[in-house]
Amino acid sequence: MIKISFNKKTLKQVENVAKAIALPPQKRKRLLRRVAANIATASRQNITRQQMPEGSKWAKRKKRRTKRKPKMLLGLRQHIIVSGSSDENHADITLKRGNYRVHAGVLGSRHSKGNTVTAKADKNHYKKNQPEGCSRAQAKTLKALGYEIYARRMNPNAPRGKKIVPTVKFMVENFTTEEVQGAFGYLRDMGLMPPHKKSWQIKTPSRRFLGADKERTTKAWARAFQSMNYGKK
């Protein structure tokens, strides 16, 4: 939430300061709500442009498996409102609840300030995230670590009991999901791979969107005064 209010720093940016102070309470309230409405629009545009109020771009997402990188937080735009609790001395720009699992304001605050949460793996986490069969990346890892199978799986004429490191192609085409899990489990037991992480941190960088830069704020005040028949038209 951000507040728009009368103060010396703000009023120096606009004309007719004396007239602003002399406005009746209802007109002051109307003036502030018009300024706030303009800043709320700027806040929605910040999300559309994926930028901070001062114009710098948001931190990008981490690398995704897909090339498509959809824009972030677009759903929050429709929840940015000028609060009904605003009075003749201030106007609040906030987020209404929305249909998220948590209040949209809580979600917006987490992204604005940045957030760190600790994720924990349940006993089936790594099994659930295991791709079907053996991926090429997994096969390369197993080959690099020297994982062996009985040679007769690749060559029926090989000596009985002999073991070899299979090719990447063979593993991709023949290893089952269960065999890959077993292979990596064996390598971890042998100390050739680190154990699975039981927990890890997920960090969300700050992606502020509420507010506007100095130029937009100054224009918002000027337009609000013009609409109240003060200042130049």
C-alpha positions in Angstrom: 0.0 0.0 0.0 1.1 3.6 -0.7 -0.3 6.8 0.5 -1.0 10.0 -1.4 -1.2 13.0 1.0 -0.8 16.7 1.4 2.8 17.6 2.5 5.3 20.3 1.8 7.4 18.1 -0.5 4.4 17.2 -2.6 2.8 20.6 -2.8 6.0 22.3 -3.9 5.6 20.3 -7.2 2.3 22.0 -8.1 0.9 25.4 -8.5 -1.7 27.2 -6.3 -0.5 25.7 -3.0 -2.5 28.2 -1.0 -5.7 27.3 -2.9 -5.0 23.6 -2.2 -4.8 24.2 1.5 -7.9 26.4 1.4 -10.0 23.8 -0.3 -13.1 22.5 1.6 -12.6 18.9 3.0 -14.8 17.3 0.3 -12.9 19.0 -2.5 -9.5 18.1 -0.9 -10.7 14.5 -0.7 -11.8 14.5 -4.4 -8.4 16.1 -5.4 -6.4 13.4 -3.6 -8.5 10.6 -5.0 -8.0 11.9 -8.5 -4.2 12.0 -7.9 -4.3 8.5 -6.4 -6.4 7.2 -9.4 -3.7 8.4 -11.7 -0.9 6.8 -9.7 -3.0 3.6 -9.5 -3.1 3.6 -13.4 0.7 4.1 -13.4 1.1 1.1 -11.1 -0.9 -1.1 -13.4 1.3 0.1 -16.3 4.4 -0.8 -14.3 3.2 -4.4 -14.2 2.4 -4.4 -17.9 5.9 -3.0 -18.6 7.5 -5.3 -16.0 9.3 -2.4 -14.4 9.8 -0.6 -11.1 8.0 2.8 -10.5 11.2 4.7 -11.3 11.5 2.8 -14.7 14.2 0.2 -14.0 13.3 -3.3 -15.3 12.4 -6.1 -12.9 14.8 -8.9 -12.2 14.2 -11.7 -14.7 13.0 -15.2 -13.9 15.5 -17.9 -13.5 16.1 -20.0 -16.6 13.0 -22.0 -17.7 12.8 -25.3 -19.5 10.5 -23.7 -22.1 11.6 -20.8 -24.3 8.3 -19.0 -23.7 8.6 -16.6 -20.8 5.2 -15.2 -19.9 5.0 -11.8 -18.1 4.8 -11.8 -14.3 2.1 -10.7 -11.9 -0.3 -9.6 -14.7 -3.2 -10.8 -12.6 -2.5 -8.2 -9.9 -3.3 -5.3 -12.2 -7.1 -5.7 -11.8 -6.8 -5.7 -8.0 -5.0 -2.3 -7.6 -7.6 0.2 -6.2 -7.9 3.5 -4.4 -9.0 2.4 -0.9 -12.4 3.5 0.3 -10.8 4.5 3.6 -9.2 7.5 2.0 -10.2 10.9 3.6 -9.6 14.6 2.9 -6.0 14.4 4.0 -4.8 11.2 2.4 -5.7 8.6 -0.2 -4.5 4.9 -0.1 -3.5 2.9 -3.1 -3.8 -0.8 -2.2 -4.8 -4.2 -3.5 -8.2 -5.8 -3.0 -8.4 -9.4 -2.0 -8.9 -11.1 -5.4 -9.3 -14.9 -5.9 -5.8 -16.0 -5.0 -5.0 -18.5 -2.2 -3.8 -15.5 -0.1 -4.9 -11.9 -0.1 -3.6 -10.1 -3.3 -2.1 -7.5 -1.0 0.0 -10.1 0.8 1.1 -11.5 -2.6 1.9 -8.0 -3.8 3.9 -7.2 -0.7 6.0 -10.3 -1.0 7.0 -9.4 -4.6 7.5 -5.7 -3.8 9.8 -6.3 -0.9 11.3 -9.6 -2.1 10.8 -12.8 -0.2 12.7 -15.9 0.8 10.9 -19.2 1.7 12.3 -22.6 2.8 11.0 -25.5 0.8 11.2 -29.0 2.2 11.3 -32.3 0.2 8.9 -35.0 1.2 10.0 -38.6 0.8 8.5 -38.8 -2.7 9.7 -35.4 -4.0 12.5 -36.7 -6.1 10.5 -39.6 -7.4 7.7 -37.3 -8.5 10.1 -35.1 -10.3 11.8 -38.0 -12.1 11.2 -37.9 -15.9 10.1 -41.1 -17.6 12.9 -43.4 -18.6 16.4 -42.0 -18.8 17.0 -38.5 -20.1 20.2 -37.7 -22.1 21.4 -35.5 -19.3 21.0 -38.3 -16.8 22.8 -40.7 -19.1 25.7 -38.4 -19.5 26.0 -38.0 -15.7 25.9 -41.8 -15.1 28.6 -42.3 -17.8 30.8 -39.6 -16.4 30.6 -41.2 -12.9 31.5 -44.6 -14.4 28.2 -46.4 -13.6 28.5 -50.0 -14.9 26.1 -52.7 -16.1 26.7 -56.3 -17.1 28.3 -56.3 -20.6 25.9 -59.0 -21.8 23.0 -56.5 -21.8 24.8 -54.8 -24.7 26.6 -57.7 -26.2 25.2 -61.3 -25.7 28.7 -62.7 -26.6 30.5 -60.8 -23.9 32.1 -62.9 -21.1 29.8 -63.7 -18.2 30.1 -61.4 -15.3 32.0 -58.7 -17.1 30.9 -55.1 -16.5 31.2 -52.1 -18.7 30.1 -48.4 -18.7 27.1 -48.3 -21.2 26.9 -45.7 -23.9 24.6 -42.7 -23.5 22.4 -44.0 -26.4 22.0 -47.4 -24.8 20.9 -45.8 -21.5 18.5 -43.4 -23.1 16.9 -46.2 -25.1 16.9 -49.0 -22.5 17.0 -47.7 -18.9 13.7 -47.5 -17.1 12.8 -44.8 -14.6 13.2 -47.3 -11.7 16.7 -48.3 -13.0 17.8 -44.7 -13.2 16.6 -44.0 -9.6 18.5 -47.1 -8.5 21.6 -46.1 -10.4 21.8 -42.7 -8.8 20.9 -44.2 -5.4 23.9 -46.6 -5.7 26.2 -43.8 -6.7 25.1 -41.8 -3.6 25.6 -44.8 -1.4 29.1 -45.1 -2.8 29.8 -41.4 -2.0 30.2 -40.5 -5.7 27.3 -38.1 -5.6 26.0 -35.8 -2.8 22.9 -36.9 -0.9 19.5 -35.4 -1.9 18.8 -32.0 -0.3 16.2 -32.2 2.5 15.4 -28.4 2.2 16.4 -25.4 0.1 15.7 -21.7 -0.1 13.6 -20.1 -2.9 14.4 -16.4 -3.2 12.1 -14.0 -4.9 13.8 -10.7 -5.9 12.1 -7.4 -5.3 9.7 -6.5 -8.1 8.0 -3.2 -7.0 5.1 -1.9 -9.0 3.0 0.5 -6.7 3.8 4.1 -7.4 5.1 6.4 -10.1 8.3 8.3 -10.9 8.6 12.0 -10.0 7.6 13.2 -13.5 4.4 11.1 -13.5 3.5 12.2 -9.9 4.0 15.8 -10.7 1.7 15.5 -13.8 -0.9 13.7 -11.7 -1.1 16.6 -9.3 -1.2 19.1 -12.1 -4.1 17.3 -13.9 -6.0 16.9 -10.7 -5.8 20.7 -10.0 -6.9 21.4 -13.6 -9.9 19.1 -13.2 -10.8 21.1 -10.0 -10.7 24.4 -12.0 -7.4 25.4 -10.5 -4.3 26.1 -12.5 -3.9 26.3 -16.3 -6.3 24.5 -18.6 
